[in-house]
Amino acid sequence: MAFEVTFCVRAETDTGDSVCLVGDCEKIGNWNPHHAVILTRVSSPVPSKTANITSNGMNVWKKTITLSDDAKDCRYRYFIARIVESDSEDSERVVDVLRWETNIKPRLFSPRDYLKDPAMYENTIDTFGEFGQKKHVSTGWLTDETEIHLRLHSNPIYMWKSRHRTQTYSVKCTPLDLRFRDTMHGDEEDDYQPDTIPTANYTKVLVSTLKSGQEKPQIQKTYGEVYNPDDFMIFSARTIDPEYLGFQLNWFVHFPDKEPKNIGYNYILPMEMKNTNDVKTILITGLTHKPIGQVKVDYLLIKPLAGLPMTMEVSYQNYWNFERAALDIGHKGMGSAHSQKESVRENTIASLQSAGSHGADFVEFDVMLSKDLVPVIYHDFHVFATYRKKRRDELENFRVSVKDLTVAELQSMQLSSVHAANEKDDRESDERYEDNVDPKETQPFPTLKQCFEDVDEHVGFNVEVKYPMLRMNGYIEESTYFDRNKFVDIILKSVFENAKDRRIVFSSFDPDICTLLRLKQNKYPVLLLTVGRIRHDEERADPRCVYVPIGVNFVNFANILGINVNSKTILDNHELIKDVKKSGQVLFCWGEETNDSNVINKLRELGVDGIIYDRWMVHEDVTDMWIVNDAKNIIGIDQLKSTKENVFKLEKRLKENISQPVDNDSK
């Protein structure tokens, strides 16, 4: 027997937004946002003189759906999106997910319960994001659109007249639809005036400045946003037609006793944004059509991940169990082994497995691409291969970029550290002269896929995505590297194809990589890695990964999970922890200081959420004293743990009342 049920929700929407319903049955899209049910708005808020004219405020949306009484229980979520219906039967509608409900457990509709008391359901109005006594709403990801960021930073404005350089300027960014050139008639060209440039009506440009209170994307003011010295300003826009989207920057000078005055403009055209990322120096044209200055604009294009559609079943991007004790994370598995001959080689299957067997909750490792575009595990951008000449006593070091070697070539190499390669003594006993082959699990350059297949599934992966960055001294870690979009797409596809139920956290020192990782997928969280110490010539030049306060603001802007800070910074300034926690962010720590048991305990007391450190076996003789809450989650620990299980295995045993350790092959 078929019956009708009405889903009704109250949500805050803007002009052009739609509220949608998606769930785990065919009637409501099977978690696919392109097949979701679009609700109808049935009421609007009472207009207010103080209301933002761009917002409609709280609205009630509803839709009646026909179900059958033999249907199974249905899990569902609401989301808010901008939707453009397709004109062709062969293509899907365009969906730009703006916000969606991301509680770990979705809403539940039971046909059996409904038929017992239909009136109870019919008279209920849900509130967007609120159910199960929790509220969890996240911003969307890129399903069909491209996101463009225009950044002004490192004091990019230079006015040509010296007396103008000390003035205060604001800038406003307007999107332009360049398709007008195909529709303009010949007799209109003579009448064209600058103020008739067609704006892109369906594209919003939001502005952010990476400082407290201004880091969240917001609508631009009438005279734009003031650029102050050392600001990091970001204009962001989404479009389905990036090849037709241009931008006009209008410049205003500010005076203490009167309104700002428009003094010039410049244009940024799509043809100037051919790469994923670049810096352009653009002239500022005055109102008399003569140049009056110049500005450096740093742009970033983030394209949607093609060929791997995301579902809305679950998301951990902004979820963290803050009640749980700090996670123990194995650095490169068991840690750096350059100076410890007896240690297993870092970033190998054996190292990752060993860390997991000694109790690591997560293992951290570095991922980059080989020449044949396979994600491999390695820390440095280059390898130092030692080769022998015809004479046995002549050894040479040869530096090769990882990106220039295939997986087969990388895995066939017998590597030694740069330090060892320079040694000239006792060559007869040097392992580089031996023809032995290490066991597979101890060989360098395992693929990301191999790690997923061979490491215990209960051990989480902290995947650090390596990408070359500019240093303060002008040195770039690696030149002519892979395009950022292509690079991240390949790594993400490997993760989604192989991760199964494994816990994943991405991280990177490159804020732009963090942005791409966040916007191209909707499931796994991302952390910004920061150095967090005083700058020097060899340090990275991007202030977002150097200074913790700017990094915290970037995390809020990009809506990623949190920040991974050098432990020395935290130990020197405990107030930084309060700043991170106040922002609701997750805090990880890394660094040489974390290899001290006393420091690890101190960081736990300070409330960090994850600690990355080396050489787990040096901590094995310490007794465990676990603190467990009613939900059987481990929320505290008095000493470093020595158990052979990680926290997730132990929690599972506690919840299932299993006395024996969880087998590696079980979940």
Summary of the structure (lengths in Angstrom):
residues: 667
radius of gyration: 27.9
end to end distance: 39.0
largest distance: 91.1
contacts: 2030
relative contact order: 0.09
helix: 23%
strand: 33%
